């Protein structure tokens, strides 16, 4: 389904789960699409609303992708659907966008879940040495960031299943499942969405600080995640006014259906001890 948002852009979205359930907006990983979502077994009692970020699937690209710009899209979509209060859950590359919703849409949110989040390296000071020098060049040399991510993202235009296929074959992410349709849909406009994501999360400033997210936030990470999700979780939580951390011992980058069910319900406003009741 499509929605025309302010400015005339098309925003493509879908709904899954229980139409009468708790409304939760799910922000897909990087790369992904509106078809990317938790397993159906995790959606009991949840009205899951998904969307293509700019440049993915059928959503029009924007000149400059930003975290707060996507939060504005979430606000426009939920308003069009007549939803005043809702939760937001962002997975992996979608998690920073979920935090941006916590800034822009704070009065409307029941909870924000940041799942498998890599925190803002500038604010946390987690990038050093040569890597820090490279990020400085991408940010401050005119055009350098866009050139770098455009070249790095071309694999997605050529074979959108490449990364996903490798992750499945490695077997190190025990709850990862095939998602061929979702990845192919994400690459409908070649690598436009992936380029926009990388610019918004890794090259451009986020546009806010963690302390600017006033509401309740859940930081979830899998113990076997090879990235920065586990070490970043307590660092991020320490900067947020109202956050808790959950580490799943039997998960890698992707939550189990049980973890998804608990996390989605939490962002929808259900307390942890009420999940499944």
Backbone torsions as a table, in degrees:
resi	resn	phi	psi	omega
1	UNK	NA	150.4	-175.1
2	UNK	-122.8	146.8	176.1
3	UNK	-131.7	136.1	174.0
4	UNK	-92.0	117.4	-177.4
5	UNK	-95.2	166.2	179.0
6	UNK	-50.5	133.1	-175.6
7	UNK	102.0	-10.4	175.5
8	UNK	90.2	3.9	178.3
9	UNK	-74.9	152.3	173.2
10	UNK	-93.0	130.0	175.1
11	UNK	-115.6	121.4	-178.0
12	UNK	-98.6	138.0	-173.7
13	UNK	-148.1	165.7	178.1
14	UNK	-144.5	166.0	174.2
15	UNK	-127.7	143.3	178.1
16	UNK	-139.3	167.9	174.9
17	UNK	84.1	-143.2	-172.9
18	UNK	-95.8	113.3	-178.7
19	UNK	-59.3	-23.0	179.4
20	UNK	-100.0	7.2	-175.7
21	UNK	-83.3	-175.9	177.1
22	UNK	-66.0	126.8	-179.7
23	UNK	-75.0	126.4	177.6
24	UNK	-136.0	125.7	173.9
25	UNK	-86.3	127.3	-179.5
26	UNK	-108.3	124.4	-179.2
27	UNK	-105.2	113.8	-171.5
28	UNK	-65.8	166.0	179.5
29	UNK	-76.1	-174.8	-178.4
30	UNK	-116.3	112.9	-4.5
31	UNK	-84.4	177.2	179.9
32	UNK	175.0	-161.7	-179.6
33	UNK	-162.8	-179.2	177.8
34	UNK	-63.9	-16.5	178.4
35	UNK	-84.3	-11.0	176.6
36	UNK	-76.8	128.6	-177.4
37	UNK	-166.7	162.9	173.9
38	UNK	-63.1	161.8	178.8
39	UNK	-56.5	145.1	-178.5
40	UNK	-57.2	-28.3	-179.7
41	UNK	-66.9	-14.3	179.4
42	UNK	-93.1	0.2	-170.2
43	UNK	-102.9	11.5	176.9
44	UNK	-60.6	124.3	-179.8
45	UNK	77.0	8.1	-178.0
46	UNK	-119.2	129.8	169.6
47	UNK	-95.1	99.0	-173.5
48	UNK	-91.7	124.4	179.5
49	UNK	-113.2	122.5	-179.0
50	UNK	-117.9	161.3	179.5
51	UNK	-152.4	152.0	171.0
52	UNK	-81.2	123.7	171.3
53	UNK	-68.6	162.7	-176.5
54	UNK	-51.0	129.5	178.1
55	UNK	91.3	-13.3	175.0
56	UNK	-95.3	150.3	173.3
57	UNK	52.4	-123.6	-177.6
58	UNK	-105.0	6.0	178.2
59	UNK	-81.1	132.1	179.8
60	UNK	-61.4	143.8	174.9
61	UNK	-72.3	166.4	174.8
62	UNK	-122.6	161.1	-178.6
63	UNK	-65.6	-39.0	179.3
64	UNK	-139.7	108.1	179.1
65	UNK	-70.3	144.9	177.3
66	UNK	-149.3	155.0	179.1
67	UNK	-64.3	-45.8	-178.2
68	UNK	-69.8	-28.9	175.6
69	UNK	-64.7	-41.0	176.7
70	UNK	-67.0	-39.0	175.9
71	UNK	-58.3	-38.8	176.1
72	UNK	-62.9	-37.6	176.9
73	UNK	-63.9	-41.0	177.0
74	UNK	-60.5	-43.2	178.5
75	UNK	-62.2	-43.1	-179.9
76	UNK	-65.1	-41.6	-179.1
77	UNK	-65.4	-48.2	-178.4
78	UNK	-66.6	-35.0	176.1
79	UNK	-63.8	-43.8	179.0
80	UNK	-62.6	-30.3	179.8
81	UNK	-85.8	-1.6	179.5
82	UNK	75.2	25.2	-178.7
83	UNK	-102.5	116.7	-178.9
84	UNK	-88.4	-45.5	-177.8
85	UNK	-117.3	136.5	-176.0
86	UNK	-163.0	165.3	174.4
87	UNK	-102.7	162.9	176.6
88	UNK	-131.3	130.4	174.4
89	UNK	-126.0	124.3	178.0
90	UNK	-115.9	133.0	-178.2
91	UNK	-106.7	128.0	173.5
92	UNK	55.2	-116.0	179.3
93	UNK	-64.3	-14.7	175.3
94	UNK	-84.6	-13.6	-176.4
95	UNK	-64.9	-41.6	176.2
96	UNK	-60.4	-33.8	177.2
97	UNK	-66.2	-35.5	176.5
98	UNK	-62.9	-41.5	177.0
99	UNK	-64.0	-36.9	176.9
100	UNK	-62.7	-36.8	174.8
101	UNK	-62.0	-35.1	178.0
102	UNK	-63.3	-24.3	175.9
103	UNK	-85.3	-54.0	-171.5
104	UNK	-73.6	-31.5	-171.8
105	UNK	-121.1	28.7	-170.4
106	UNK	-52.7	-42.5	-175.0
107	UNK	-71.5	-12.8	-176.4
108	UNK	-103.8	-6.6	-170.4
109	UNK	-97.1	139.9	172.9
110	UNK	-88.6	-19.4	178.5
111	UNK	173.0	154.1	177.0
112	UNK	-121.5	126.0	174.8
113	UNK	-113.1	121.9	176.7
114	UNK	-106.3	107.1	-171.4
115	UNK	-104.8	125.8	179.8
116	UNK	57.3	47.1	-175.2
117	UNK	-81.8	135.7	162.9
118	UNK	-99.7	119.5	-173.4
119	UNK	-72.1	171.0	179.8
120	UNK	-71.1	109.0	-172.3
121	UNK	-63.4	-30.5	178.8
122	UNK	-65.2	-43.7	-177.1
123	UNK	-74.8	-36.1	-176.6
124	UNK	-88.5	-15.8	-178.2
125	UNK	67.1	36.1	-174.9
126	UNK	-93.9	-4.0	178.5
127	UNK	-113.0	130.2	-176.4
128	UNK	-139.3	171.6	173.0
129	UNK	60.6	-137.6	-175.7
130	UNK	-60.2	-39.1	-179.6
131	UNK	-63.5	-38.0	178.0
132	UNK	-65.3	-40.2	178.4
133	UNK	-62.7	-40.6	179.0
134	UNK	-65.5	-40.2	178.8
135	UNK	-68.3	-34.4	176.6
136	UNK	-62.3	-43.8	179.7
137	UNK	-62.3	-43.1	-178.7
138	UNK	-63.6	-32.8	-176.6
139	UNK	-81.5	-39.0	-167.9
140	UNK	-106.6	-22.8	177.3
141	UNK	-80.4	124.8	-175.0
142	UNK	-53.5	122.4	177.0
143	UNK	79.3	-8.8	-174.0
144	UNK	-65.4	-42.9	-178.5
145	UNK	-63.0	-46.8	-179.8
146	UNK	-64.0	-41.9	178.8
147	UNK	-60.5	-44.5	-176.8
148	UNK	-63.8	-50.6	-175.9
149	UNK	-71.6	-30.2	177.1
150	UNK	-63.4	-44.2	177.7
151	UNK	-66.2	-42.8	-176.8
152	UNK	-68.1	-23.8	-175.3
153	UNK	-93.3	-2.8	-174.0
154	UNK	-63.0	-26.3	178.7
155	UNK	-58.4	-31.3	-177.0
156	UNK	-70.3	-35.5	176.4
157	UNK	-69.7	-35.8	-176.8
158	UNK	-80.2	-39.4	-178.8
159	UNK	-152.5	88.0	-174.3
160	UNK	-64.2	-13.0	-179.8
161	UNK	-94.9	-2.0	-173.4
162	UNK	-56.0	-56.0	-177.3
163	UNK	-65.1	-42.8	-178.9
164	UNK	-63.5	-41.7	179.3
165	UNK	-62.1	-41.9	179.8
166	UNK	-65.9	-40.3	-180.0
167	UNK	-65.3	-40.9	177.9
168	UNK	-64.1	-43.3	-178.2
169	UNK	-66.4	-33.8	-178.8
170	UNK	-67.3	-31.7	177.1
171	UNK	70.7	15.1	-177.7
172	UNK	-91.3	-6.4	178.0
173	UNK	-114.9	87.3	-166.0
174	UNK	-61.0	-23.7	-177.6
175	UNK	-103.6	4.8	176.5
176	UNK	-69.0	136.2	-179.3
177	UNK	-124.6	155.1	177.4
178	UNK	-57.0	136.7	-179.4
179	UNK	-143.1	51.5	-173.9
180	UNK	-62.8	-44.3	-177.9
181	UNK	-62.1	-41.9	-178.4
182	UNK	-64.6	-40.7	-178.9
183	UNK	-72.3	-39.9	177.4
184	UNK	-63.7	-39.1	178.5
185	UNK	-65.7	-38.1	178.7
186	UNK	-60.4	-30.3	-178.0
187	UNK	-94.5	16.5	179.8
188	UNK	-55.2	-35.4	178.6
189	UNK	-105.6	36.6	-177.2
190	UNK	61.9	-129.5	-174.1
191	UNK	-101.8	17.4	-174.5
192	UNK	-59.1	-43.4	-178.7
193	UNK	-67.5	-42.4	-179.9
194	UNK	-64.5	-41.7	177.4
195	UNK	-61.0	-45.7	179.3
196	UNK	-60.7	-42.1	178.5
197	UNK	-60.8	-49.6	-177.1
198	UNK	-63.5	-38.0	176.6
199	UNK	-63.7	-43.3	-175.8
200	UNK	-70.1	-37.6	-173.8
201	UNK	-96.1	-29.3	-171.8
202	UNK	-114.2	-22.7	-176.4
203	UNK	-107.1	-55.9	-178.9
204	UNK	-79.3	151.6	172.1
205	UNK	-58.2	149.3	-178.0
206	UNK	-66.5	-26.7	-179.8
207	UNK	94.6	0.7	177.7
208	UNK	-161.1	165.9	174.6
209	UNK	-108.7	158.8	-177.6
210	UNK	-58.0	-35.2	-179.2
211	UNK	-65.8	-12.1	-179.3
212	UNK	-83.7	-2.5	179.6
213	UNK	-94.5	102.3	-168.7
214	UNK	-82.9	-25.5	-172.1
215	UNK	-85.6	-174.3	-179.2
216	UNK	-72.3	133.5	-177.8
217	UNK	-132.5	134.9	173.5
218	UNK	-108.6	126.0	174.9
219	UNK	-104.9	114.2	179.9
220	UNK	-110.5	140.3	174.8
221	UNK	-148.5	148.3	175.0
222	UNK	-93.6	134.0	-175.5
223	UNK	-56.5	-31.9	-175.8
224	UNK	-91.7	8.1	178.5
225	UNK	-65.2	124.8	-177.6
226	UNK	-78.3	-9.5	-178.7
227	UNK	-88.5	-150.7	-174.5
228	UNK	-96.2	6.9	-174.3
229	UNK	-58.7	-45.3	-177.3
230	UNK	-70.4	-52.1	179.3
231	UNK	-66.3	-28.5	-179.5
232	UNK	-77.3	-25.4	-173.0
233	UNK	-54.4	-52.9	-179.8
234	UNK	-69.0	-29.4	178.3
235	UNK	-66.6	-42.9	178.1
236	UNK	-66.1	-46.6	-177.7
237	UNK	-59.8	-34.8	-179.1
238	UNK	-66.5	-23.2	-179.2
239	UNK	-93.1	-14.0	-178.6
240	UNK	-89.7	142.2	-179.1
241	UNK	-65.9	-30.7	-172.8
242	UNK	-146.5	79.9	-174.0
243	UNK	-132.0	153.1	170.3
244	UNK	-134.3	154.3	-177.5
245	UNK	-116.3	136.4	172.4
246	UNK	-128.0	126.9	177.1
247	UNK	-111.8	122.4	178.2
248	UNK	-92.1	122.9	-174.2
249	UNK	-74.9	-22.7	-175.0
250	UNK	-105.2	16.3	-176.5
251	UNK	-122.8	155.4	171.1
252	UNK	-100.8	-121.4	-179.4
253	UNK	-73.6	-33.0	-173.6
254	UNK	-101.6	132.6	176.5
255	UNK	-68.4	155.3	171.5
256	UNK	-73.6	164.5	174.5
257	UNK	-54.9	-38.1	178.9
258	UNK	-64.8	-42.3	177.1
259	UNK	-63.4	-41.9	178.3
260	UNK	-61.4	-45.8	-178.2
261	UNK	-58.3	-44.8	-179.5
262	UNK	-67.7	-41.2	-177.5
263	UNK	-69.2	-43.7	178.8
264	UNK	-63.6	-43.3	178.5
265	UNK	-62.6	-40.6	178.7
266	UNK	-60.5	-47.6	-179.3
267	UNK	-66.5	-26.5	177.1
268	UNK	-78.7	-4.5	174.6
269	UNK	109.9	3.3	180.0
270	UNK	-86.3	135.7	176.5
271	UNK	-72.8	154.4	-174.0
272	UNK	-56.6	-42.2	-176.3
273	UNK	-76.2	-2.8	178.1
274	UNK	-100.0	-10.5	-177.7
275	UNK	-62.8	130.1	177.9
276	UNK	89.4	-7.1	179.2
277	UNK	-78.2	NA	NA
